[in-house]
Amino acid sequence: MTDKKNNENWVVYILECSDNTLYTGITNNLEKRLLQHNTGTEGAKYTRARRPVKCVYNEEQKNRSDATKRELIIKKLSRVEKLKLINSM
């Protein structure tokens, strides 16, 4: 028997907030997570004050560990580098 949690695809995403700032995160359900960022209190505290947000970039990773590592790499990029990444999609 396979553990479904370990086989879920994870996504690293970048959101553009209403104030034009960028937010990077990970999830295993991008549609649900985007809804959380734009409504209610389950979205990140950072995005709650900058609604609405829209997803401008995403890339799949094979597991949570890889997604977390990639998220940290993207978070360390400058804004210009993040915009280049977004435009390369």
Helices and strands as residue ranges (DSSP letters): H 4-7, E 10-16, E 22-27, H 30-38, H 45-48, E 54-61, H 64-75, H 79-87
